[in-house]
Amino acid sequence: MDLEEAYSTLGVTRDATNEHVVRKFRELSRVIHPDRGGDGQEMARLIEARDTLIEHLAPSSELVPVNAVVAIVEKTMERSSLAERVDRQIGEAKIEIRELSTSRLRRRRMLAGVFAAIAAAAMFLGSEVPDAIFSLQAGAQELVNLPQEQRDQERARIDAHKQQMKAMWSVGCFGVAIYGGIFAWFLSRRVERAEALVKDLEENISNKSTCFATLKKLLEHNIERDWTLIDLVSAIDDKHYELGHWGSLVHEVGSFKLASLITNTAVQLGLIKVREEFVDGEFSQRYSISVG
């Protein structure tokens, strides 16, 4: 990339200093960084423009080593940006895990409650249904030219059958209402257990030793090499049973959400380092252990 294109890409004037170039680079990268929905190729061009101008401006330094200053400023700003991004991703992952871990149970609980309410309403308000059914039969019987004695006997039989049907209707609706209520209560207990499980995960994963032990259990010997988020996702899919009671969350929230939470928490705790790469226009993040 030539100087003219570099100045145009960063949007700085020709009298800009190294500090101005770095500041402008950080400002633009916050917008077009792939983690914020930007384009990887545009980010690569931005990096190339920054490096071109810094290399061009470096010889103009007289009092201090500009490269050293630029490196310090850039490193500080990168750490600040990374910390902000990690904090945001941890917050988003926690919210999504909390919602996903209980959303299906909450929907089932709501349906069970509605079902129980409908059954209860049918028990108290639907007692006239048997009357509506048997009134037609009773009317049909009255059309038959029967002796009075037989007609009275038939009506008595129909009335007895109607009372029996009313009782069966009430008992059936009561049973459905009770079953729906118990099922809704059972689902409420499961929602509480799921919420407690997520809280336990968040608290324990925030501990350095527990977080590192979890990563080591999942990645095994691969933890000594560079790895990606997809590697950890695959490890969780294969070994979620080794996570104990946390493993049940995989079925509810998915391995990607758990991997994102564990990885970003490990970065926040300083357990792992992040290296961002642009290879053939593709952006990737690779992680490695930063503690012995």
Summary of the structure (lengths in Angstrom):
residues: 292
radius of gyration: 34.7
end to end distance: 40.4
largest distance: 126.8
contacts: 820
relative contact order: 0.09
helix: 80%
strand: 6%
